[in-house]
Amino acid sequence: MKSYRLKYNPELHPNHQKEWTIKELIYLCGVYNIDKKQDISLALGRTEDAILEKANVLKKQKLFEKYKEMYEKEV
């Protein structure tokens, strides 16, 4: 099966394999169910796989909703 996800490109993904900031986590959780994953990827400078993986980790750690609420308070 062919994947249509955008592959790593250093020009498009300058934050690849860097530590996630709190601001990035808040943004990720706030727009995860609203925006396309590719758009989130480009906005954060990370690959789509990294976006999906981080969201899943945060959900398992029960932190996803916390960051989502922080985003909603900012907006």
PDB file with one MODEL, atoms N, CA, C and O in Angstrom:
MODEL        1
ATOM      1  N   MET A   1       0.830  -1.174   0.000  1.00  0.00           N
ATOM      2  CA  MET A   1       0.000   0.000   0.000  1.00  0.00           C
ATOM      3  C   MET A   1       0.884   1.250   0.000  1.00  0.00           C
ATOM      4  O   MET A   1       1.838   1.352   0.772  1.00  0.00           O
ATOM      5  N   LYS A   2       0.556   2.176  -0.860  1.00  0.00           N
ATOM      6  CA  LYS A   2       1.349   3.390  -0.993  1.00  0.00           C
ATOM      7  C   LYS A   2       0.902   4.437   0.023  1.00  0.00           C
ATOM      8  O   LYS A   2      -0.293   4.659   0.216  1.00  0.00           O
ATOM      9  N   SER A   3       1.868   5.073   0.665  1.00  0.00           N
ATOM     10  CA  SER A   3       1.575   6.137   1.625  1.00  0.00           C
ATOM     11  C   SER A   3       1.629   7.484   0.919  1.00  0.00           C
ATOM     12  O   SER A   3       2.546   7.755   0.144  1.00  0.00           O
ATOM     13  N   TYR A   4       0.650   8.312   1.193  1.00  0.00           N
ATOM     14  CA  TYR A   4       0.606   9.642   0.594  1.00  0.00           C
ATOM     15  C   TYR A   4       1.089  10.718   1.566  1.00  0.00           C
ATOM     16  O   TYR A   4       0.924  11.911   1.312  1.00  0.00           O
ATOM     17  N   ARG A   5       1.673  10.296   2.657  1.00  0.00           N
ATOM     18  CA  ARG A   5       2.213  11.248   3.618  1.00  0.00           C
ATOM     19  C   ARG A   5       3.475  11.880   3.059  1.00  0.00           C
ATOM     20  O   ARG A   5       4.249  11.249   2.339  1.00  0.00           O
ATOM     21  N   LEU A   6       3.657  13.133   3.408  1.00  0.00           N
ATOM     22  CA  LEU A   6       4.828  13.874   2.980  1.00  0.00           C
ATOM     23  C   LEU A   6       6.053  13.318   3.683  1.00  0.00           C
ATOM     24  O   LEU A   6       6.081  13.247   4.912  1.00  0.00           O
ATOM     25  N   LYS A   7       7.054  12.929   2.932  1.00  0.00           N
ATOM     26  CA  LYS A   7       8.292  12.378   3.500  1.00  0.00           C
ATOM     27  C   LYS A   7       9.166  13.504   4.047  1.00  0.00           C
ATOM     28  O   LYS A   7       8.963  14.676   3.730  1.00  0.00           O
ATOM     29  N   TYR A   8      10.134  13.132   4.866  1.00  0.00           N
ATOM     30  CA  TYR A   8      11.041  14.107   5.475  1.00  0.00           C
ATOM     31  C   TYR A   8      11.760  14.917   4.410  1.00  0.00           C
ATOM     32  O   TYR A   8      12.304  14.384   3.443  1.00  0.00           O
ATOM     33  N   ASN A   9      11.740  16.219   4.625  1.00  0.00           N
ATOM     34  CA  ASN A   9      12.444  17.165   3.772  1.00  0.00           C
ATOM     35  C   ASN A   9      13.025  18.227   4.703  1.00  0.00           C
ATOM     36  O   ASN A   9      12.263  18.908   5.390  1.00  0.00           O
ATOM     37  N   PRO A  10      14.341  18.390   4.749  1.00  0.00           N
ATOM     38  CA  PRO A  10      14.939  19.325   5.704  1.00  0.00           C
ATOM     39  C   PRO A  10      14.450  20.770   5.538  1.00  0.00           C
ATOM     40  O   PRO A  10      14.458  21.535   6.503  1.00  0.00           O
ATOM     41  N   GLU A  11      14.035  21.142   4.355  1.00  0.00           N
ATOM     42  CA  GLU A  11      13.534  22.502   4.152  1.00  0.00           C
ATOM     43  C   GLU A  11      12.127  22.675   4.718  1.00  0.00           C
ATOM     44  O   GLU A  11      11.771  23.758   5.182  1.00  0.00           O
ATOM     45  N   LEU A  12      11.331  21.615   4.681  1.00  0.00           N
ATOM     46  CA  LEU A  12       9.956  21.685   5.172  1.00  0.00           C
ATOM     47  C   LEU A  12       9.815  21.261   6.625  1.00  0.00           C
ATOM     48  O   LEU A  12       8.841  21.616   7.289  1.00  0.00           O
ATOM     49  N   HIS A  13      10.788  20.502   7.119  1.00  0.00           N
ATOM     50  CA  HIS A  13      10.707  19.935   8.471  1.00  0.00           C
ATOM     51  C   HIS A  13      11.957  20.290   9.298  1.00  0.00           C
ATOM     52  O   HIS A  13      12.708  19.401   9.700  1.00  0.00           O
ATOM     53  N   PRO A  14      12.174  21.586   9.547  1.00  0.00           N
ATOM     54  CA  PRO A  14      13.383  21.985  10.278  1.00  0.00           C
ATOM     55  C   PRO A  14      13.407  21.526  11.738  1.00  0.00           C
ATOM     56  O   PRO A  14      14.472  21.523  12.356  1.00  0.00           O
ATOM     57  N   ASN A  15      12.268  21.142  12.298  1.00  0.00           N
ATOM     58  CA  ASN A  15      12.225  20.705  13.697  1.00  0.00           C
ATOM     59  C   ASN A  15      12.275  19.187  13.849  1.00  0.00           C
ATOM     60  O   ASN A  15      12.081  18.657  14.943  1.00  0.00           O
ATOM     61  N   HIS A  16      12.535  18.502  12.755  1.00  0.00           N
ATOM     62  CA  HIS A  16      12.598  17.039  12.767  1.00  0.00           C
ATOM     63  C   HIS A  16      13.585  16.542  13.812  1.00  0.00           C
ATOM     64  O   HIS A  16      14.746  16.953  13.824  1.00  0.00           O
ATOM     65  N   GLN A  17      13.125  15.661  14.684  1.00  0.00           N
ATOM     66  CA  GLN A  17      13.910  15.023  15.748  1.00  0.00           C
ATOM     67  C   GLN A  17      14.388  16.000  16.820  1.00  0.00           C
ATOM     68  O   GLN A  17      15.284  15.668  17.596  1.00  0.00           O
ATOM     69  N   LYS A  18      13.814  17.181  16.876  1.00  0.00           N
ATOM     70  CA  LYS A  18      14.124  18.116  17.959  1.00  0.00           C
ATOM     71  C   LYS A  18      13.109  17.921  19.080  1.00  0.00           C
ATOM     72  O   LYS A  18      12.040  17.346  18.876  1.00  0.00           O
ATOM     73  N   GLU A  19      13.462  18.408  20.263  1.00  0.00           N
ATOM     74  CA  GLU A  19      12.541  18.347  21.399  1.00  0.00           C
ATOM     75  C   GLU A  19      11.277  19.133  21.078  1.00  0.00           C
ATOM     76  O   GLU A  19      11.331  20.171  20.418  1.00  0.00           O
ATOM     77  N   TRP A  20      10.144  18.632  21.549  1.00  0.00           N
ATOM     78  CA  TRP A  20       8.877  19.328  21.375  1.00  0.00           C
ATOM     79  C   TRP A  20       8.762  20.421  22.438  1.00  0.00           C
ATOM     80  O   TRP A  20       9.086  20.194  23.603  1.00  0.00           O
ATOM     81  N   THR A  21       8.308  21.589  22.040  1.00  0.00           N
ATOM     82  CA  THR A  21       8.074  22.661  23.004  1.00  0.00           C
ATOM     83  C   THR A  21       6.629  22.558  23.503  1.00  0.00           C
ATOM     84  O   THR A  21       5.783  21.932  22.866  1.00  0.00           O
ATOM     85  N   ILE A  22       6.369  23.174  24.635  1.00  0.00           N
ATOM     86  CA  ILE A  22       5.009  23.209  25.177  1.00  0.00           C
ATOM     87  C   ILE A  22       4.082  23.898  24.181  1.00  0.00           C
ATOM     88  O   ILE A  22       2.948  23.461  23.983  1.00  0.00           O
ATOM     89  N   LYS A  23       4.549  24.949  23.568  1.00  0.00           N
ATOM     90  CA  LYS A  23       3.746  25.689  22.591  1.00  0.00           C
ATOM     91  C   LYS A  23       3.350  24.785  21.417  1.00  0.00           C
ATOM     92  O   LYS A  23       2.217  24.841  20.941  1.00  0.00           O
ATOM     93  N   GLU A  24       4.279  23.964  20.962  1.00  0.00           N
ATOM     94  CA  GLU A  24       3.989  23.030  19.865  1.00  0.00           C
ATOM     95  C   GLU A  24       2.962  21.980  20.295  1.00  0.00           C
ATOM     96  O   GLU A  24       2.063  21.638  19.526  1.00  0.00           O
ATOM     97  N   LEU A  25       3.094  21.476  21.508  1.00  0.00           N
ATOM     98  CA  LEU A  25       2.161  20.466  22.006  1.00  0.00           C
ATOM     99  C   LEU A  25       0.753  21.037  22.135  1.00  0.00           C
ATOM    100  O   LEU A  25      -0.229  20.368  21.815  1.00  0.00           O
ATOM    101  N   ILE A  26       0.666  22.265  22.602  1.00  0.00           N
ATOM    102  CA  ILE A  26      -0.632  22.927  22.724  1.00  0.00           C
ATOM    103  C   ILE A  26      -1.265  23.094  21.351  1.00  0.00           C
ATOM    104  O   ILE A  26      -2.450  22.815  21.170  1.00  0.00           O
ATOM    105  N   TYR A  27      -0.481  23.545  20.390  1.00  0.00           N
ATOM    106  CA  TYR A  27      -0.992  23.729  19.031  1.00  0.00           C
ATOM    107  C   TYR A  27      -1.428  22.390  18.428  1.00  0.00           C
ATOM    108  O   TYR A  27      -2.514  22.277  17.860  1.00  0.00           O
ATOM    109  N   LEU A  28      -0.572  21.390  18.559  1.00  0.00           N
ATOM    110  CA  LEU A  28      -0.873  20.066  18.013  1.00  0.00           C
ATOM    111  C   LEU A  28      -2.210  19.545  18.536  1.00  0.00           C
ATOM    112  O   LEU A  28      -3.066  19.127  17.756  1.00  0.00           O
ATOM    113  N   CYS A  29      -2.384  19.570  19.827  1.00  0.00           N
ATOM    114  CA  CYS A  29      -3.609  19.031  20.421  1.00  0.00           C
ATOM    115  C   CYS A  29      -4.828  19.897  20.119  1.00  0.00           C
ATOM    116  O   CYS A  29      -5.944  19.392  19.991  1.00  0.00           O
ATOM    117  N   GLY A  30      -4.609  21.183  20.010  1.00  0.00           N
ATOM    118  CA  GLY A  30      -5.715  22.095  19.750  1.00  0.00           C
ATOM    119  C   GLY A  30      -6.300  21.978  18.359  1.00  0.00           C
ATOM    120  O   GLY A  30      -7.505  22.152  18.176  1.00  0.00           O
ATOM    121  N   VAL A  31      -5.468  21.688  17.381  1.00  0.00           N
ATOM    122  CA  VAL A  31      -5.947  21.651  15.996  1.00  0.00           C
ATOM    123  C   VAL A  31      -5.972  20.237  15.410  1.00  0.00           C
ATOM    124  O   VAL A  31      -6.340  20.061  14.248  1.00  0.00           O
ATOM    125  N   TYR A  32      -5.592  19.246  16.185  1.00  0.00           N
ATOM    126  CA  TYR A  32      -5.445  17.871  15.685  1.00  0.00           C
ATOM    127  C   TYR A  32      -6.708  17.342  15.014  1.00  0.00           C
ATOM    128  O   TYR A  32      -6.626  16.694  13.971  1.00  0.00           O
ATOM    129  N   ASN A  33      -7.857  17.603  15.591  1.00  0.00           N
ATOM    130  CA  ASN A  33      -9.111  17.089  15.034  1.00  0.00           C
ATOM    131  C   ASN A  33      -9.784  18.075  14.085  1.00  0.00           C
ATOM    132  O   ASN A  33     -10.877  17.810  13.584  1.00  0.00           O
ATOM    133  N   ILE A  34      -9.137  19.206  13.840  1.00  0.00           N
ATOM    134  CA  ILE A  34      -9.709  20.251  12.989  1.00  0.00           C
ATOM    135  C   ILE A  34      -8.982  20.352  11.651  1.00  0.00           C
ATOM    136  O   ILE A  34      -9.611  20.363  10.593  1.00  0.00           O
ATOM    137  N   ASP A  35      -7.660  20.425  11.707  1.00  0.00           N
ATOM    138  CA  ASP A  35      -6.849  20.623  10.507  1.00  0.00           C
ATOM    139  C   ASP A  35      -6.363  19.305   9.918  1.00  0.00           C
ATOM    140  O   ASP A  35      -6.374  18.268  10.581  1.00  0.00           O
ATOM    141  N   LYS A  36      -5.938  19.367   8.668  1.00  0.00           N
ATOM    142  CA  LYS A  36      -5.321  18.221   8.016  1.00  0.00           C
ATOM    143  C   LYS A  36      -3.965  17.976   8.661  1.00  0.00           C
ATOM    144  O   LYS A  36      -3.280  18.911   9.074  1.00  0.00           O
ATOM    145  N   LYS A  37      -3.595  16.722   8.741  1.00  0.00           N
ATOM    146  CA  LYS A  37      -2.309  16.374   9.369  1.00  0.00           C
ATOM    147  C   LYS A  37      -1.141  16.980   8.591  1.00  0.00           C
ATOM    148  O   LYS A  37      -0.132  17.364   9.183  1.00  0.00           O
ATOM    149  N   GLN A  38      -1.275  17.064   7.279  1.00  0.00           N
ATOM    150  CA  GLN A  38      -0.213  17.659   6.466  1.00  0.00           C
ATOM    151  C   GLN A  38      -0.051  19.143   6.800  1.00  0.00           C
ATOM    152  O   GLN A  38       1.073  19.643   6.845  1.00  0.00           O
ATOM    153  N   ASP A  39      -1.143  19.841   7.032  1.00  0.00           N
ATOM    154  CA  ASP A  39      -1.069  21.258   7.393  1.00  0.00           C
ATOM    155  C   ASP A  39      -0.420  21.447   8.757  1.00  0.00           C
ATOM    156  O   ASP A  39       0.386  22.358   8.945  1.00  0.00           O
ATOM    157  N   ILE A  40      -0.770  20.587   9.706  1.00  0.00           N
ATOM    158  CA  ILE A  40      -0.152  20.647  11.032  1.00  0.00           C
ATOM    159  C   ILE A  40       1.340  20.361  10.921  1.00  0.00           C
ATOM    160  O   ILE A  40       2.161  21.016  11.563  1.00  0.00           O
ATOM    161  N   SER A  41       1.671  19.383  10.105  1.00  0.00           N
ATOM    162  CA  SER A  41       3.062  19.013   9.881  1.00  0.00           C
ATOM    163  C   SER A  41       3.881  20.203   9.390  1.00  0.00           C
ATOM    164  O   SER A  41       4.962  20.483   9.908  1.00  0.00           O
ATOM    165  N   LEU A  42       3.359  20.887   8.401  1.00  0.00           N
ATOM    166  CA  LEU A  42       4.079  22.036   7.844  1.00  0.00           C
ATOM    167  C   LEU A  42       4.131  23.199   8.830  1.00  0.00           C
ATOM    168  O   LEU A  42       5.137  23.905   8.904  1.00  0.00           O
ATOM    169  N   ALA A  43       3.061  23.400   9.579  1.00  0.00           N
ATOM    170  CA  ALA A  43       3.027  24.493  10.555  1.00  0.00           C
ATOM    171  C   ALA A  43       4.056  24.281  11.662  1.00  0.00           C
ATOM    172  O   ALA A  43       4.651  25.239  12.154  1.00  0.00           O
ATOM    173  N   LEU A  44       4.261  23.028  12.049  1.00  0.00           N
ATOM    174  CA  LEU A  44       5.199  22.724  13.133  1.00  0.00           C
ATOM    175  C   LEU A  44       6.593  22.347  12.640  1.00  0.00           C
ATOM    176  O   LEU A  44       7.516  22.208  13.442  1.00  0.00           O
ATOM    177  N   GLY A  45       6.752  22.183  11.341  1.00  0.00           N
ATOM    178  CA  GLY A  45       8.064  21.828  10.806  1.00  0.00           C
ATOM    179  C   GLY A  45       8.483  20.413  11.159  1.00  0.00           C
ATOM    180  O   GLY A  45       9.663  20.135  11.373  1.00  0.00           O
ATOM    181  N   ARG A  46       7.495  19.518  11.216  1.00  0.00           N
ATOM    182  CA  ARG A  46       7.750  18.124  11.564  1.00  0.00           C
ATOM    183  C   ARG A  46       7.045  17.220  10.558  1.00  0.00           C
ATOM    184  O   ARG A  46       6.125  17.658   9.867  1.00  0.00           O
ATOM    185  N   THR A  47       7.466  15.980  10.476  1.00  0.00           N
ATOM    186  CA  THR A  47       6.842  15.058   9.526  1.00  0.00           C
ATOM    187  C   THR A  47       5.442  14.667  10.020  1.00  0.00           C
ATOM    188  O   THR A  47       5.123  14.792  11.202  1.00  0.00           O
ATOM    189  N   GLU A  48       4.629  14.196   9.086  1.00  0.00           N
ATOM    190  CA  GLU A  48       3.293  13.733   9.452  1.00  0.00           C
ATOM    191  C   GLU A  48       3.371  12.544  10.406  1.00  0.00           C
ATOM    192  O   GLU A  48       2.563  12.434  11.328  1.00  0.00           O
ATOM    193  N   ASP A  49       4.330  11.662  10.192  1.00  0.00           N
ATOM    194  CA  ASP A  49       4.500  10.519  11.094  1.00  0.00           C
ATOM    195  C   ASP A  49       4.795  10.992  12.522  1.00  0.00           C
ATOM    196  O   ASP A  49       4.283  10.421  13.485  1.00  0.00           O
ATOM    197  N   ALA A  50       5.617  12.030  12.653  1.00  0.00           N
ATOM    198  CA  ALA A  50       5.940  12.561  13.974  1.00  0.00           C
ATOM    199  C   ALA A  50       4.699  13.154  14.634  1.00  0.00           C
ATOM    200  O   ALA A  50       4.505  13.015  15.841  1.00  0.00           O
ATOM    201  N   ILE A  51       3.866  13.811  13.842  1.00  0.00           N
ATOM    202  CA  ILE A  51       2.623  14.399  14.352  1.00  0.00           C
ATOM    203  C   ILE A  51       1.702  13.294  14.879  1.00  0.00           C
ATOM    204  O   ILE A  51       1.186  13.386  15.993  1.00  0.00           O
ATOM    205  N   LEU A  52       1.506  12.271  14.085  1.00  0.00           N
ATOM    206  CA  LEU A  52       0.628  11.166  14.480  1.00  0.00           C
ATOM    207  C   LEU A  52       1.164  10.434  15.705  1.00  0.00           C
ATOM    208  O   LEU A  52       0.412  10.099  16.620  1.00  0.00           O
ATOM    209  N   GLU A  53       2.462  10.192  15.711  1.00  0.00           N
ATOM    210  CA  GLU A  53       3.072   9.471  16.830  1.00  0.00           C
ATOM    211  C   GLU A  53       2.973  10.269  18.127  1.00  0.00           C
ATOM    212  O   GLU A  53       2.637   9.713  19.172  1.00  0.00           O
ATOM    213  N   LYS A  54       3.261  11.568  18.066  1.00  0.00           N
ATOM    214  CA  LYS A  54       3.223  12.396  19.271  1.00  0.00           C
ATOM    215  C   LYS A  54       1.799  12.478  19.813  1.00  0.00           C
ATOM    216  O   LYS A  54       1.595  12.407  21.025  1.00  0.00           O
ATOM    217  N   ALA A  55       0.822  12.626  18.936  1.00  0.00           N
ATOM    218  CA  ALA A  55      -0.572  12.677  19.387  1.00  0.00           C
ATOM    219  C   ALA A  55      -0.951  11.377  20.084  1.00  0.00           C
ATOM    220  O   ALA A  55      -1.611  11.405  21.123  1.00  0.00           O
ATOM    221  N   ASN A  56      -0.548  10.247  19.534  1.00  0.00           N
ATOM    222  CA  ASN A  56      -0.857   8.955  20.153  1.00  0.00           C
ATOM    223  C   ASN A  56      -0.188   8.801  21.512  1.00  0.00           C
ATOM    224  O   ASN A  56      -0.796   8.282  22.448  1.00  0.00           O
ATOM    225  N   VAL A  57       1.052   9.245  21.626  1.00  0.00           N
ATOM    226  CA  VAL A  57       1.769   9.170  22.906  1.00  0.00           C
ATOM    227  C   VAL A  57       1.071  10.042  23.946  1.00  0.00           C
ATOM    228  O   VAL A  57       0.884   9.624  25.089  1.00  0.00           O
ATOM    229  N   LEU A  58       0.690  11.248  23.549  1.00  0.00           N
ATOM    230  CA  LEU A  58       0.011  12.147  24.489  1.00  0.00           C
ATOM    231  C   LEU A  58      -1.334  11.579  24.936  1.00  0.00           C
ATOM    232  O   LEU A  58      -1.724  11.733  26.093  1.00  0.00           O
ATOM    233  N   LYS A  59      -2.034  10.926  24.023  1.00  0.00           N
ATOM    234  CA  LYS A  59      -3.315  10.310  24.389  1.00  0.00           C
ATOM    235  C   LYS A  59      -3.094   9.177  25.386  1.00  0.00           C
ATOM    236  O   LYS A  59      -3.853   9.045  26.347  1.00  0.00           O
ATOM    237  N   LYS A  60      -2.075   8.365  25.173  1.00  0.00           N
ATOM    238  CA  LYS A  60      -1.770   7.261  26.091  1.00  0.00           C
ATOM    239  C   LYS A  60      -1.361   7.788  27.463  1.00  0.00           C
ATOM    240  O   LYS A  60      -1.674   7.181  28.488  1.00  0.00           O
ATOM    241  N   GLN A  61      -0.662   8.917  27.478  1.00  0.00           N
ATOM    242  CA  GLN A  61      -0.216   9.519  28.736  1.00  0.00           C
ATOM    243  C   GLN A  61      -1.303  10.368  29.387  1.00  0.00           C
ATOM    244  O   GLN A  61      -1.086  10.959  30.445  1.00  0.00           O
ATOM    245  N   LYS A  62      -2.477  10.427  28.751  1.00  0.00           N
ATOM    246  CA  LYS A  62      -3.607  11.220  29.245  1.00  0.00           C
ATOM    247  C   LYS A  62      -3.273  12.713  29.317  1.00  0.00           C
ATOM    248  O   LYS A  62      -3.771  13.418  30.195  1.00  0.00           O
ATOM    249  N   LEU A  63      -2.439  13.193  28.401  1.00  0.00           N
ATOM    250  CA  LEU A  63      -2.064  14.606  28.357  1.00  0.00           C
ATOM    251  C   LEU A  63      -2.691  15.349  27.186  1.00  0.00           C
ATOM    252  O   LEU A  63      -2.683  16.579  27.154  1.00  0.00           O
ATOM    253  N   PHE A  64      -3.235  14.610  26.225  1.00  0.00           N
ATOM    254  CA  PHE A  64      -3.774  15.228  25.018  1.00  0.00           C
ATOM    255  C   PHE A  64      -4.857  16.247  25.352  1.00  0.00           C
ATOM    256  O   PHE A  64      -4.824  17.374  24.858  1.00  0.00           O
ATOM    257  N   GLU A  65      -5.814  15.857  26.186  1.00  0.00           N
ATOM    258  CA  GLU A  65      -6.924  16.755  26.535  1.00  0.00           C
ATOM    259  C   GLU A  65      -6.445  17.971  27.316  1.00  0.00           C
ATOM    260  O   GLU A  65      -6.990  19.064  27.163  1.00  0.00           O
ATOM    261  N   LYS A  66      -5.436  17.786  28.146  1.00  0.00           N
ATOM    262  CA  LYS A  66      -4.874  18.905  28.917  1.00  0.00           C
ATOM    263  C   LYS A  66      -4.348  19.977  27.970  1.00  0.00           C
ATOM    264  O   LYS A  66      -4.658  21.157  28.133  1.00  0.00           O
ATOM    265  N   TYR A  67      -3.558  19.575  26.986  1.00  0.00           N
ATOM    266  CA  TYR A  67      -3.001  20.535  26.032  1.00  0.00           C
ATOM    267  C   TYR A  67      -4.089  21.117  25.136  1.00  0.00           C
ATOM    268  O   TYR A  67      -4.013  22.282  24.745  1.00  0.00           O
ATOM    269  N   LYS A  68      -5.088  20.321  24.813  1.00  0.00           N
ATOM    270  CA  LYS A  68      -6.195  20.806  24.000  1.00  0.00           C
ATOM    271  C   LYS A  68      -6.951  21.911  24.738  1.00  0.00           C
ATOM    272  O   LYS A  68      -7.319  22.922  24.139  1.00  0.00           O
ATOM    273  N   GLU A  69      -7.178  21.720  26.024  1.00  0.00           N
ATOM    274  CA  GLU A  69      -7.850  22.739  26.834  1.00  0.00           C
ATOM    275  C   GLU A  69      -7.016  24.014  26.926  1.00  0.00           C
ATOM    276  O   GLU A  69      -7.562  25.117  26.931  1.00  0.00           O
ATOM    277  N   MET A  70      -5.711  23.866  26.998  1.00  0.00           N
ATOM    278  CA  MET A  70      -4.823  25.042  27.035  1.00  0.00           C
ATOM    279  C   MET A  70      -4.948  25.825  25.736  1.00  0.00           C
ATOM    280  O   MET A  70      -4.945  27.056  25.750  1.00  0.00           O
ATOM    281  N   TYR A  71      -5.058  25.122  24.616  1.00  0.00           N
ATOM    282  CA  TYR A  71      -5.226  25.768  23.312  1.00  0.00           C
ATOM    283  C   TYR A  71      -6.545  26.534  23.275  1.00  0.00           C
ATOM    284  O   TYR A  71      -6.593  27.677  22.822  1.00  0.00           O
ATOM    285  N   GLU A  72      -7.599  25.909  23.747  1.00  0.00           N
ATOM    286  CA  GLU A  72      -8.923  26.538  23.730  1.00  0.00           C
ATOM    287  C   GLU A  72      -8.972  27.791  24.590  1.00  0.00           C
ATOM    288  O   GLU A  72      -9.707  28.727  24.276  1.00  0.00           O
ATOM    289  N   LYS A  73      -8.201  27.821  25.668  1.00  0.00           N
ATOM    290  CA  LYS A  73      -8.145  29.013  26.514  1.00  0.00           C
ATOM    291  C   LYS A  73      -7.414  30.156  25.815  1.00  0.00           C
ATOM    292  O   LYS A  73      -7.726  31.326  26.034  1.00  0.00           O
ATOM    293  N   GLU A  74      -6.430  29.808  24.962  1.00  0.00           N
ATOM    294  CA  GLU A  74      -5.669  30.826  24.244  1.00  0.00           C
ATOM    295  C   GLU A  74      -6.486  31.461  23.117  1.00  0.00           C
ATOM    296  O   GLU A  74      -6.324  32.642  22.813  1.00  0.00           O
ATOM    297  N   VAL A  75      -7.353  30.677  22.511  1.00  0.00           N
ATOM    298  CA  VAL A  75      -8.109  31.136  21.342  1.00  0.00           C
ATOM    299  C   VAL A  75      -9.249  31.977  21.750  1.00  0.00           C
ATOM    300  O   VAL A  75      -9.999  32.455  20.899  1.00  0.00           O
TER     301      VAL A  75
ENDMDL
END
